[in-house]
Amino acid sequence: MVAQLENLDKEKEALRVNLEGMGTRVDRVEREMDYLETQNGAQPCVDVDDKLVEQQVMQVKEKNKAKYEKLSDCRHMMSSIKAMKILKRVGGSKGTWTKDINGLLGKVYIFNGTNEETIHEFASVQDFSISQGTSLAKPWNLPSSWKGTGHVVYNSHAYYVKEAEEVMVVKYDLRNGTVVDSAVFPVQDHVPVYGLNPETVIDLAVDEEGLWAIFATRQNERRISLAKMDARTLDIEQMWDTTCPQENAEAAFIICGTLYVVYNTKQPGRSHVQCVYDVNDMVTNEDAPLVYFPKRYGANSSLKYNPLEQLLYAWDDGYQILYKLVLKKKLEI
């Protein structure tokens, strides 16, 4: 009887895990069906309750207007750039390099180009610095090519953007080389998020709060939008329309829930943070300091913030650069 009871407990636990997995898959199917319905519209033979549709739209709008519930106690904002370090030049004029954010091993990842499918993994920044090209790297061959330069590595998973019939976010496990999940990004009429980097339609970012998506649509009058994502399920938790224009924008990054957009200046070799947007309404453009990046080679194709190191990993015309940031407390408004 004891042995049978133990077996029943094991079967009960297995059934619970299967049910949880089934619930996640059902939620994903429902979300993608909702998105497809917005793409195709209702068929003429189906009666649609206009009041119900209007109510659903209002619910979405109210959710987006709701105050963002912070996941951390981070209350810092960018103050200045303390120092910069040019490591080396690897790859083409556009790409992304980043550390595994929240990873314990300090691995570095190179995404060379805007439409490739091989990630190069280095054991450390030092290994990357001394390597002849990618000779010391471990290659990871993705099942599909990425689009643009908006990728991140977070907790041993690569999150990248795939563009085919729809724009999708893909979650790839860098421990066993498998696709863990993928999801259609539920936004219509994508346009390039940065005017000076037209290959990037979604720029993924990580800060103290987790995973974000920076994007733009035709409906938002050529201004940048922001979405908080669940890194585990790739669900969209909340969206914001910012006041930051796409025109002359190079790249952006997020610190403690504040978006910083970097624009090209009229001065050769210089760019600066010109527009900020804080989801907690604690920072405005008037509060944020005007931060200039030091003289550079060309234009930033990507800027990836590491909250553990307070470093920006920049890809500038094929050069891999580190910027050490100085942070300060946000002011209560």
VORO-637221 format. One record per residue (C-alpha): residue in one letter; x, y, z. Coordinates in pm, 1 decimal. Each point is the difference from the previous one (the first is absolute). Layout:
N
<rec 'a'; <X; Y; Z>>
...
END
This chain:
333
<rec 'm'; <0.0; 0.0; 0.0>>
<rec 'v'; <283.8; 243.2; 82.3>>
<rec 'a'; <163.9; -68.3; -335.8>>
<rec 'q'; <-330.5; 52.5; -180.8>>
<rec 'l'; <-60.5; 326.5; 183.9>>
<rec 'e'; <348.2; 123.5; -99.0>>
<rec 'n'; <-70.0; -87.4; -361.8>>
<rec 'l'; <-331.7; 183.0; 16.8>>
<rec 'd'; <174.5; 309.0; 139.6>>
<rec 'k'; <251.8; -9.4; -286.0>>
<rec 'e'; <-276.2; -37.9; -258.2>>
<rec 'k'; <-193.1; 284.8; 164.2>>
<rec 'e'; <305.9; 229.1; -20.0>>
<rec 'a'; <61.9; -96.6; -364.2>>
<rec 'l'; <-363.6; 72.7; -80.0>>
<rec 'r'; <24.1; 340.1; 171.6>>
<rec 'v'; <310.4; 93.1; -202.2>>
<rec 'n'; <-168.4; -110.1; -321.3>>
<rec 'l'; <-309.1; 205.3; 81.0>>
<rec 'e'; <211.5; 309.4; 69.1>>
<rec 'g'; <180.2; -46.5; -329.4>>
<rec 'm'; <-330.0; -47.4; -178.6>>
<rec 'g'; <-133.9; 320.5; 156.1>>
<rec 't'; <302.9; 194.4; -123.5>>
<rec 'r'; <-41.3; -138.7; -351.5>>
<rec 'v'; <-372.0; 80.2; 0.9>>
<rec 'd'; <75.5; 358.6; 107.0>>
<rec 'r'; <254.3; 31.7; -281.3>>
<rec 'v'; <-246.1; -136.0; -260.8>>
<rec 'e'; <-272.9; 236.0; 122.7>>
<rec 'r'; <236.9; 298.5; -17.1>>
<rec 'e'; <113.9; -83.6; -352.8>>
<rec 'm'; <-361.6; -62.6; -108.9>>
<rec 'd'; <-92.8; 342.4; 135.0>>
<rec 'y'; <282.9; 153.0; -198.6>>
<rec 'l'; <-100.2; -183.7; -320.0>>
<rec 'e'; <-356.6; 119.2; 45.2>>
<rec 't'; <121.7; 360.4; 13.3>>
<rec 'q'; <191.4; -65.6; -323.3>>
<rec 'n'; <-284.0; -168.2; -193.4>>
<rec 'g'; <-303.4; 168.2; 146.1>>
<rec 'a'; <-337.0; -157.7; 66.0>>
<rec 'q'; <-179.7; -191.2; -275.0>>
<rec 'p'; <-324.1; 149.4; -134.0>>
<rec 'c'; <-202.2; -299.1; 117.0>>
<rec 'v'; <97.3; 55.5; 363.7>>
<rec 'd'; <-200.5; 242.7; 211.0>>
<rec 'v'; <230.0; 211.2; 215.0>>
<rec 'd'; <-123.4; 181.5; 306.3>>
<rec 'd'; <133.4; 353.4; -48.7>>
<rec 'k'; <-41.7; 81.3; 366.7>>
<rec 'l'; <202.9; -306.7; 98.0>>
<rec 'v'; <281.2; 91.0; -240.9>>
<rec 'e'; <3.5; 355.8; 129.2>>
<rec 'q'; <14.6; -128.5; 356.4>>
<rec 'q'; <298.7; -224.0; -81.7>>
<rec 'v'; <184.1; 289.5; -163.7>>
<rec 'm'; <-63.6; 217.5; 304.5>>
<rec 'q'; <132.0; -274.3; 228.5>>
<rec 'v'; <326.2; -14.1; -195.8>>
<rec 'k'; <33.5; 378.2; 10.7>>
<rec 'e'; <-67.2; 8.6; 373.7>>
<rec 'k'; <261.0; -270.3; 56.9>>
<rec 'n'; <256.8; 201.7; -190.3>>
<rec 'k'; <-91.4; 310.8; 201.8>>
<rec 'a'; <29.3; -185.1; 329.8>>
<rec 'k'; <292.9; 81.1; 222.2>>
<rec 'y'; <291.2; -229.7; -65.5>>
<rec 'e'; <59.1; -244.8; 283.0>>
<rec 'k'; <374.4; -6.0; 57.8>>
<rec 'l'; <174.0; -333.7; 50.2>>
<rec 's'; <304.6; 147.9; 174.1>>
<rec 'd'; <83.3; 291.1; 229.5>>
<rec 'c'; <226.0; 162.7; -259.2>>
<rec 'r'; <-30.9; 380.9; 7.7>>
<rec 'h'; <306.7; 107.1; -197.5>>
<rec 'm'; <40.7; 198.5; -319.0>>
<rec 'm'; <291.5; 74.5; -228.6>>
<rec 's'; <213.0; 297.7; 98.6>>
<rec 's'; <307.2; -7.8; -223.7>>
<rec 'i'; <259.4; -214.4; -176.9>>
<rec 'k'; <302.0; -55.2; 222.8>>
<rec 'a'; <230.5; -178.2; -243.4>>
<rec 'm'; <17.7; -191.7; -325.5>>
<rec 'k'; <214.1; -290.5; -116.4>>
<rec 'i'; <43.7; -115.9; -359.2>>
<rec 'l'; <62.9; -373.9; 11.3>>
<rec 'k'; <52.5; -91.8; -364.0>>
<rec 'r'; <-158.6; -16.7; -343.3>>
<rec 'v'; <-174.3; -319.9; -105.5>>
<rec 'g'; <-259.1; -42.7; -272.0>>
<rec 'g'; <-189.2; 241.0; -219.5>>
<rec 's'; <-125.0; 351.3; 53.4>>
<rec 'k'; <-319.4; -117.2; 176.2>>
<rec 'g'; <-50.8; -259.1; 268.2>>
<rec 't'; <-53.0; -63.7; 370.7>>
<rec 'w'; <223.7; -114.0; 279.8>>
<rec 't'; <-107.2; -61.3; 357.4>>
<rec 'k'; <67.1; -192.0; 315.1>>
<rec 'd'; <-243.4; -257.0; 135.1>>
<rec 'i'; <-202.8; 228.4; 226.1>>
<rec 'n'; <-58.7; -165.9; 338.6>>
<rec 'g'; <224.0; -283.9; -115.5>>
<rec 'l'; <255.2; -119.2; 253.6>>
<rec 'l'; <274.6; -106.4; -241.5>>
<rec 'g'; <73.9; 335.3; -167.4>>
<rec 'k'; <-34.6; -130.3; -355.2>>
<rec 'v'; <0.5; 245.7; -290.8>>
<rec 'y'; <-202.8; -36.0; -318.6>>
<rec 'i'; <56.5; 145.9; -347.1>>
<rec 'f'; <-283.9; 49.3; -250.7>>
<rec 'n'; <182.3; 115.5; -312.8>>
<rec 'g'; <-219.4; 155.2; -269.3>>
<rec 't'; <-371.4; 66.9; -31.8>>
<rec 'n'; <-115.5; -318.6; -174.9>>
<rec 'e'; <211.0; -292.8; 119.2>>
<rec 'e'; <-52.6; -321.1; 195.4>>
<rec 't'; <325.8; -72.8; 188.3>>
<rec 'i'; <63.1; 132.9; 351.5>>
<rec 'h'; <361.4; -6.5; 122.2>>
<rec 'e'; <43.1; -73.4; 371.0>>
<rec 'f'; <315.5; 97.6; 188.8>>
<rec 'a'; <78.6; -124.5; 350.5>>
<rec 's'; <81.9; 353.6; 119.6>>
<rec 'v'; <69.5; 355.7; -110.7>>
<rec 'q'; <371.7; -79.6; 28.7>>
<rec 'd'; <-31.3; -294.8; -237.5>>
<rec 'f'; <-184.3; 221.0; -245.3>>
<rec 's'; <271.5; 267.3; 29.1>>
<rec 'i'; <289.0; -233.7; -78.2>>
<rec 's'; <-175.6; -212.7; -261.1>>
<rec 'q'; <105.4; 27.8; -363.4>>
<rec 'g'; <-339.8; 72.3; -147.6>>
<rec 't'; <-235.1; -267.8; 134.0>>
<rec 's'; <263.4; -274.3; 31.7>>
<rec 'l'; <-61.6; -45.8; 374.8>>
<rec 'a'; <-378.6; 8.0; -33.4>>
<rec 'k'; <-252.6; -280.0; 15.1>>
<rec 'p'; <-250.9; 34.5; -286.1>>
<rec 'w'; <-372.5; -42.9; 52.3>>
<rec 'n'; <-189.9; -54.8; -325.0>>
<rec 'l'; <-357.1; 123.7; 34.5>>
<rec 'p'; <-286.5; -173.5; -183.8>>
<rec 's'; <-92.4; 332.5; -161.7>>
<rec 's'; <179.7; 327.6; -71.0>>
<rec 'w'; <-45.8; 305.7; 216.5>>
<rec 'k'; <-122.9; 337.8; -121.2>>
<rec 'g'; <172.8; 325.7; 92.1>>
<rec 't'; <216.3; 54.7; 309.0>>
<rec 'g'; <-255.7; -19.6; 279.8>>
<rec 'h'; <114.5; -315.2; 178.5>>
<rec 'v'; <76.1; -74.4; 365.4>>
<rec 'v'; <135.9; -290.7; 203.5>>
<rec 'y'; <-175.4; -44.0; 332.5>>
<rec 'n'; <37.2; -288.5; 246.0>>
<rec 's'; <172.6; -227.3; -254.4>>
<rec 'h'; <-264.2; 65.3; -267.2>>
<rec 'a'; <36.0; 199.9; -319.2>>
<rec 'y'; <-302.5; 210.3; -89.3>>
<rec 'y'; <-0.7; 106.7; -363.8>>
<rec 'v'; <-240.3; 140.4; -257.8>>
<rec 'k'; <-105.1; -202.8; -302.1>>
<rec 'e'; <-186.9; 155.9; -290.7>>
<rec 'a'; <-188.7; -212.5; -254.0>>
<rec 'e'; <-371.4; 41.9; -62.7>>
<rec 'e'; <-26.9; 136.3; 354.2>>
<rec 'v'; <249.9; 153.6; 240.7>>
<rec 'm'; <83.5; -251.1; 271.2>>
<rec 'v'; <208.0; -9.6; 317.6>>
<rec 'v'; <192.8; -326.2; 41.3>>
<rec 'k'; <141.3; -137.7; 326.1>>
<rec 'y'; <301.0; -227.6; -54.2>>
<rec 'd'; <167.6; -205.7; 275.4>>
<rec 'l'; <377.4; 47.9; -13.8>>
<rec 'r'; <60.0; -301.3; 223.0>>
<rec 'n'; <-140.4; -268.8; -228.2>>
<rec 'g'; <-54.6; 177.2; -333.2>>
<rec 't'; <-378.5; -21.4; -19.8>>
<rec 'v'; <-282.1; 246.1; -60.4>>
<rec 'v'; <-190.4; 26.3; 326.9>>
<rec 'd'; <-279.3; 224.5; -123.4>>
<rec 's'; <-102.3; 248.7; -265.3>>
<rec 'a'; <-285.3; 246.9; -28.2>>
<rec 'v'; <-147.3; 235.3; -256.5>>
<rec 'f'; <50.5; 356.8; 119.5>>
<rec 'p'; <-363.1; 120.1; 14.9>>
<rec 'v'; <38.3; 331.8; -180.5>>
<rec 'q'; <-103.4; 91.7; -353.5>>
<rec 'd'; <178.9; 218.7; -255.0>>
<rec 'h'; <353.3; -20.6; 137.4>>
<rec 'v'; <246.9; 264.1; -115.3>>
<rec 'p'; <372.7; 25.6; 84.2>>
<rec 'v'; <36.9; 111.5; 358.8>>
<rec 'y'; <306.2; 216.5; -73.8>>
<rec 'g'; <24.3; 229.2; -298.2>>
<rec 'l'; <376.0; -58.5; -38.2>>
<rec 'n'; <-21.0; -380.5; 37.4>>
<rec 'p'; <-287.4; -104.0; -228.3>>
<rec 'e'; <75.8; -372.9; 35.0>>
<rec 't'; <-120.6; -8.4; 362.2>>
<rec 'v'; <-377.3; -29.8; 42.1>>
<rec 'i'; <10.2; -107.3; 367.4>>
<rec 'd'; <283.3; 73.8; 242.3>>
<rec 'l'; <-3.4; -232.2; 301.8>>
<rec 'a'; <152.5; 129.6; 323.3>>
<rec 'v'; <54.9; -115.6; 357.8>>
<rec 'd'; <26.3; 208.4; 315.7>>
<rec 'e'; <-58.3; -50.0; 371.5>>
<rec 'e'; <-369.5; -64.1; -75.0>>
<rec 'g'; <54.2; -272.2; -261.0>>
<rec 'l'; <-74.2; -24.4; -373.2>>
<rec 'w'; <-127.8; 289.6; -215.5>>
<rec 'a'; <-78.0; 56.2; -367.8>>
<rec 'i'; <59.8; 335.2; -171.3>>
<rec 'f'; <-196.3; 33.3; -324.7>>
<rec 'a'; <-192.5; 237.4; -226.8>>
<rec 't'; <-316.1; -6.6; -212.1>>
<rec 'r'; <-158.6; 220.8; -263.1>>
<rec 'q'; <-293.9; 67.8; 233.8>>
<rec 'n'; <221.7; 178.2; 253.4>>
<rec 'e'; <102.6; 277.9; -240.7>>
<rec 'r'; <359.7; -110.6; -33.3>>
<rec 'r'; <68.2; 0.6; 371.5>>
<rec 'i'; <157.8; -277.8; 202.6>>
<rec 's'; <-210.7; -237.1; 210.3>>
<rec 'l'; <95.6; -221.0; 292.8>>
<rec 'a'; <-126.6; -335.7; 129.7>>
<rec 'k'; <78.0; -195.7; 317.8>>
<rec 'm'; <31.5; -371.9; -71.5>>
<rec 'd'; <-4.4; -312.7; 213.2>>
<rec 'a'; <338.3; -161.5; -65.7>>
<rec 'r'; <-137.3; -342.7; 90.1>>
<rec 't'; <-309.1; -8.7; -223.2>>
<rec 'l'; <69.0; 288.9; -246.2>>
<rec 'd'; <-338.7; 149.5; 91.3>>
<rec 'i'; <-48.5; 375.5; -30.4>>
<rec 'e'; <-77.5; 138.6; 345.9>>
<rec 'q'; <-45.6; 369.0; -80.4>>
<rec 'm'; <61.5; 253.2; -279.6>>
<rec 'w'; <77.3; 371.4; -15.6>>
<rec 'd'; <11.4; 255.3; -282.4>>
<rec 't'; <291.1; 234.7; 64.1>>
<rec 't'; <65.5; 349.0; -131.4>>
<rec 'c'; <341.9; -97.2; -139.9>>
<rec 'p'; <23.4; 38.2; -380.6>>
<rec 'q'; <160.0; -259.1; -227.6>>
<rec 'e'; <164.4; 256.8; -224.4>>
<rec 'n'; <380.4; 15.0; 44.2>>
<rec 'a'; <-18.3; -264.4; 276.1>>
<rec 'e'; <292.1; -246.3; 11.9>>
<rec 'a'; <-77.5; -230.1; 288.6>>
<rec 'a'; <-148.6; -9.4; 350.6>>
<rec 'f'; <35.4; -170.7; 337.2>>
<rec 'i'; <-198.8; -29.2; 323.3>>
<rec 'i'; <107.2; 57.6; 361.0>>
<rec 'c'; <-243.5; -54.8; 289.7>>
<rec 'g'; <-302.4; 30.5; -227.5>>
<rec 't'; <123.9; 315.7; -173.5>>
<rec 'l'; <53.7; 1.0; -376.6>>
<rec 'y'; <299.3; 198.3; -131.8>>
<rec 'v'; <3.9; 66.5; -375.1>>
<rec 'v'; <330.8; 97.8; -162.6>>
<rec 'y'; <-6.5; 233.9; -300.8>>
<rec 'n'; <260.5; 98.4; -252.7>>
<rec 't'; <116.7; 360.4; 26.3>>
<rec 'k'; <106.4; 241.4; -271.8>>
<rec 'q'; <352.0; -15.2; 137.4>>
<rec 'p'; <211.2; -274.7; -164.7>>
<rec 'g'; <62.2; -304.1; 217.2>>
<rec 'r'; <-231.3; 100.8; 283.4>>
<rec 's'; <-338.2; -108.9; 125.7>>
<rec 'h'; <-195.8; 65.3; 316.2>>
<rec 'v'; <-300.3; -102.7; 207.1>>
<rec 'q'; <-269.0; 240.1; -111.3>>
<rec 'c'; <-324.6; -165.6; 109.2>>
<rec 'v'; <-92.3; -196.9; 313.0>>
<rec 'y'; <-322.9; -169.5; 104.1>>
<rec 'd'; <-61.9; -140.1; 347.5>>
<rec 'v'; <-283.3; -252.1; 42.8>>
<rec 'n'; <-30.1; 106.0; 365.3>>
<rec 'd'; <-27.0; 373.0; -89.1>>
<rec 'm'; <294.9; 81.8; 224.7>>
<rec 'v'; <231.8; 133.7; -273.2>>
<rec 't'; <-74.3; 251.7; -275.6>>
<rec 'n'; <212.8; 148.4; -276.6>>
<rec 'e'; <48.1; 308.0; 218.5>>
<rec 'd'; <133.4; -211.7; 287.9>>
<rec 'a'; <235.7; -213.2; -206.8>>
<rec 'p'; <349.7; 138.8; -64.2>>
<rec 'l'; <117.7; 51.2; -356.8>>
<rec 'v'; <249.4; -285.8; -35.2>>
<rec 'y'; <241.9; 5.9; -294.2>>
<rec 'f'; <185.1; -309.9; -111.4>>
<rec 'p'; <373.0; 53.7; -59.9>>
<rec 'k'; <135.6; 24.1; -350.7>>
<rec 'r'; <-75.3; -320.1; -187.9>>
<rec 'y'; <70.3; -172.0; -330.9>>
<rec 'g'; <-342.7; 8.0; -162.4>>
<rec 'a'; <-341.7; -68.5; 150.7>>
<rec 'n'; <-121.3; -235.5; 270.5>>
<rec 's'; <-190.4; -291.0; -147.8>>
<rec 's'; <-77.2; -135.2; 348.2>>
<rec 'l'; <32.8; 97.4; 365.7>>
<rec 'k'; <-49.8; -272.0; 262.1>>
<rec 'y'; <-13.1; 93.1; 368.5>>
<rec 'n'; <125.5; -241.4; 265.5>>
<rec 'p'; <-159.9; 90.5; 335.6>>
<rec 'l'; <246.1; -210.3; 201.5>>
<rec 'e'; <302.3; 187.5; -134.8>>
<rec 'q'; <-165.3; 333.3; -88.7>>
<rec 'l'; <166.4; -29.8; -340.0>>
<rec 'l'; <-121.4; 67.3; -351.8>>
<rec 'y'; <114.8; -247.4; -265.3>>
<rec 'a'; <14.0; 198.4; -325.0>>
<rec 'w'; <55.4; -110.8; -359.8>>
<rec 'd'; <139.1; 298.2; -191.9>>
<rec 'd'; <86.7; -58.6; -366.8>>
<rec 'g'; <145.5; -342.7; 81.6>>
<rec 'y'; <177.9; 114.0; 318.9>>
<rec 'q'; <-104.5; -153.2; 332.1>>
<rec 'i'; <-2.2; 271.3; 267.2>>
<rec 'l'; <-78.3; 8.1; 372.2>>
<rec 'y'; <-145.5; 310.5; 167.7>>
<rec 'k'; <12.0; 26.8; 378.1>>
<rec 'l'; <-306.9; 189.2; 124.6>>
<rec 'v'; <-54.7; 218.3; 304.0>>
<rec 'l'; <-347.2; -34.6; 152.6>>
<rec 'k'; <-187.0; 213.9; 248.8>>
<rec 'k'; <-328.5; -22.7; 189.9>>
<rec 'k'; <-320.2; 92.1; -180.6>>
<rec 'l'; <-181.9; 301.3; 136.4>>
<rec 'e'; <-352.1; -51.6; 128.3>>
<rec 'i'; <-250.8; 200.4; -207.1>>
END
